[in-house]
Amino acid sequence: MSTLTSYFGFLLAVLIITLALFIGLSKIRLI
């Protein structure tokens, strides 16, 4: 159960980082 929780936490972190980078690149392109 602990492994599953850490796996989902890692997946969530990667998703947030990817979204943050994507939004950042979009803002840079708009400016």
C-alpha distance matrix in Angstrom:
0.0 3.8 5.4 5.1 6.2 8.7 9.8 10.7 12.3 14.3 15.4 16.5 18.4 20.1 21.1 22.6 24.5 25.8 27.0 28.6 30.4 31.6 32.9 34.6 36.3 37.4 39.0 40.7 42.1 43.4 45.2
3.8 0.0 3.8 5.4 5.1 6.2 8.5 10.0 10.5 12.3 14.2 15.3 16.5 18.4 20.0 21.1 22.6 24.3 25.8 26.9 28.7 30.2 31.6 32.8 34.7 36.1 37.5 39.0 40.7 42.0 43.6
5.4 3.8 0.0 3.8 5.5 5.2 6.1 8.7 9.8 10.5 12.2 14.2 15.3 16.5 18.3 20.0 21.1 22.5 24.3 25.7 27.0 28.5 30.2 31.5 32.9 34.5 36.2 37.5 39.0 40.6 42.2
5.1 5.4 3.8 0.0 3.8 5.5 5.0 6.3 8.6 9.9 10.5 12.3 14.2 15.4 16.5 18.4 20.0 21.1 22.5 24.3 25.8 26.9 28.5 30.2 31.6 32.9 34.6 36.2 37.5 38.9 40.8
6.2 5.1 5.5 3.8 0.0 3.8 5.4 5.3 6.1 8.6 9.9 10.5 12.3 14.3 15.3 16.5 18.4 20.0 21.1 22.5 24.4 25.7 26.9 28.5 30.3 31.5 32.9 34.6 36.2 37.4 39.1
8.7 6.2 5.2 5.5 3.8 0.0 3.8 5.5 4.9 6.1 8.6 9.7 10.4 12.3 14.2 15.2 16.4 18.2 19.9 20.9 22.5 24.2 25.6 26.8 28.5 30.1 31.5 32.9 34.6 36.1 37.5
9.8 8.5 6.1 5.0 5.4 3.8 0.0 3.8 5.4 5.1 6.2 8.6 9.9 10.7 12.3 14.3 15.5 16.5 18.4 20.0 21.2 22.5 24.4 25.7 27.1 28.6 30.4 31.7 33.0 34.7 36.4
10.7 10.0 8.7 6.3 5.3 5.5 3.8 0.0 3.8 5.4 5.0 6.0 8.5 9.8 10.4 12.2 14.2 15.2 16.3 18.2 19.9 20.8 22.3 24.1 25.6 26.7 28.4 30.1 31.4 32.7 34.6
12.3 10.5 9.8 8.6 6.1 4.9 5.4 3.8 0.0 3.8 5.4 5.1 6.2 8.7 9.9 10.6 12.3 14.2 15.3 16.4 18.4 19.9 21.0 22.4 24.3 25.7 27.0 28.6 30.3 31.5 33.1
14.3 12.3 10.5 9.9 8.6 6.1 5.1 5.4 3.8 0.0 3.8 5.4 5.1 6.2 8.6 9.9 10.6 12.3 14.3 15.3 16.6 18.3 20.0 21.0 22.6 24.3 25.8 27.0 28.6 30.3 31.8
15.4 14.2 12.2 10.5 9.9 8.6 6.2 5.0 5.4 3.8 0.0 3.8 5.5 5.2 6.2 8.7 10.0 10.6 12.3 14.2 15.4 16.4 18.3 19.9 21.1 22.5 24.4 25.8 27.0 28.6 30.5
16.5 15.3 14.2 12.3 10.5 9.7 8.6 6.0 5.1 5.4 3.8 0.0 3.8 5.5 5.1 6.2 8.6 9.8 10.5 12.2 14.3 15.2 16.4 18.2 20.0 21.0 22.5 24.3 25.7 26.9 28.7
18.4 16.5 15.3 14.2 12.3 10.4 9.9 8.5 6.2 5.1 5.5 3.8 0.0 3.8 5.4 5.2 6.2 8.6 9.9 10.5 12.3 14.2 15.4 16.4 18.3 19.9 21.1 22.5 24.4 25.8 27.1
20.1 18.4 16.5 15.4 14.3 12.3 10.7 9.8 8.7 6.2 5.2 5.5 3.8 0.0 3.8 5.5 5.1 6.1 8.6 9.8 10.6 12.1 14.2 15.2 16.4 18.2 20.0 21.0 22.5 24.3 25.9
21.1 20.0 18.3 16.5 15.3 14.2 12.3 10.4 9.9 8.6 6.2 5.1 5.4 3.8 0.0 3.8 5.5 5.1 6.1 8.5 9.9 10.4 12.2 14.1 15.3 16.4 18.3 19.9 21.0 22.4 24.4
22.6 21.1 20.0 18.4 16.5 15.2 14.3 12.2 10.6 9.9 8.7 6.2 5.2 5.5 3.8 0.0 3.8 5.4 5.1 6.1 8.6 9.8 10.5 12.1 14.2 15.2 16.4 18.3 19.9 21.0 22.6
24.5 22.6 21.1 20.0 18.4 16.4 15.5 14.2 12.3 10.6 10.0 8.6 6.2 5.1 5.5 3.8 0.0 3.8 5.5 5.0 6.2 8.5 9.9 10.4 12.2 14.2 15.4 16.4 18.3 20.0 21.2
25.8 24.3 22.5 21.1 20.0 18.2 16.5 15.2 14.2 12.3 10.6 9.8 8.6 6.1 5.1 5.4 3.8 0.0 3.8 5.5 5.2 6.1 8.6 9.8 10.6 12.2 14.3 15.3 16.5 18.3 20.2
27.0 25.8 24.3 22.5 21.1 19.9 18.4 16.3 15.3 14.3 12.3 10.5 9.9 8.6 6.1 5.1 5.5 3.8 0.0 3.8 5.5 5.0 6.1 8.4 9.8 10.4 12.2 14.1 15.3 16.4 18.4
28.6 26.9 25.7 24.3 22.5 20.9 20.0 18.2 16.4 15.3 14.2 12.2 10.5 9.8 8.5 6.1 5.0 5.5 3.8 0.0 3.8 5.5 5.2 6.1 8.6 9.9 10.6 12.3 14.3 15.4 16.7
30.4 28.7 27.0 25.8 24.4 22.5 21.2 19.9 18.4 16.6 15.4 14.3 12.3 10.6 9.9 8.6 6.2 5.2 5.5 3.8 0.0 3.8 5.5 5.0 6.1 8.5 9.9 10.5 12.3 14.2 15.5
31.6 30.2 28.5 26.9 25.7 24.2 22.5 20.8 19.9 18.3 16.4 15.2 14.2 12.1 10.4 9.8 8.5 6.1 5.0 5.5 3.8 0.0 3.8 5.4 5.2 6.2 8.7 9.9 10.6 12.3 14.4
32.9 31.6 30.2 28.5 26.9 25.6 24.4 22.3 21.0 20.0 18.3 16.4 15.4 14.2 12.2 10.5 9.9 8.6 6.1 5.2 5.5 3.8 0.0 3.8 5.5 5.0 6.2 8.6 9.9 10.5 12.4
34.6 32.8 31.5 30.2 28.5 26.8 25.7 24.1 22.4 21.0 19.9 18.2 16.4 15.2 14.1 12.1 10.4 9.8 8.4 6.1 5.0 5.4 3.8 0.0 3.8 5.4 5.2 6.2 8.7 10.0 10.8
36.3 34.7 32.9 31.6 30.3 28.5 27.1 25.6 24.3 22.6 21.1 20.0 18.3 16.4 15.3 14.2 12.2 10.6 9.8 8.6 6.1 5.2 5.5 3.8 0.0 3.8 5.5 5.0 6.2 8.6 10.0
37.4 36.1 34.5 32.9 31.5 30.1 28.6 26.7 25.7 24.3 22.5 21.0 19.9 18.2 16.4 15.2 14.2 12.2 10.4 9.9 8.5 6.2 5.0 5.4 3.8 0.0 3.8 5.4 5.1 6.2 8.7
39.0 37.5 36.2 34.6 32.9 31.5 30.4 28.4 27.0 25.8 24.4 22.5 21.1 20.0 18.3 16.4 15.4 14.3 12.2 10.6 9.9 8.7 6.2 5.2 5.5 3.8 0.0 3.8 5.4 5.1 6.2
40.7 39.0 37.5 36.2 34.6 32.9 31.7 30.1 28.6 27.0 25.8 24.3 22.5 21.0 19.9 18.3 16.4 15.3 14.1 12.3 10.5 9.9 8.6 6.2 5.0 5.4 3.8 0.0 3.8 5.5 5.3
42.1 40.7 39.0 37.5 36.2 34.6 33.0 31.4 30.3 28.6 27.0 25.7 24.4 22.5 21.0 19.9 18.3 16.5 15.3 14.3 12.3 10.6 9.9 8.7 6.2 5.1 5.4 3.8 0.0 3.8 5.5
43.4 42.0 40.6 38.9 37.4 36.1 34.7 32.7 31.5 30.3 28.6 26.9 25.8 24.3 22.4 21.0 20.0 18.3 16.4 15.4 14.2 12.3 10.5 10.0 8.6 6.2 5.1 5.5 3.8 0.0 3.8
45.2 43.6 42.2 40.8 39.1 37.5 36.4 34.6 33.1 31.8 30.5 28.7 27.1 25.9 24.4 22.6 21.2 20.2 18.4 16.7 15.5 14.4 12.4 10.8 10.0 8.7 6.2 5.3 5.5 3.8 0.0
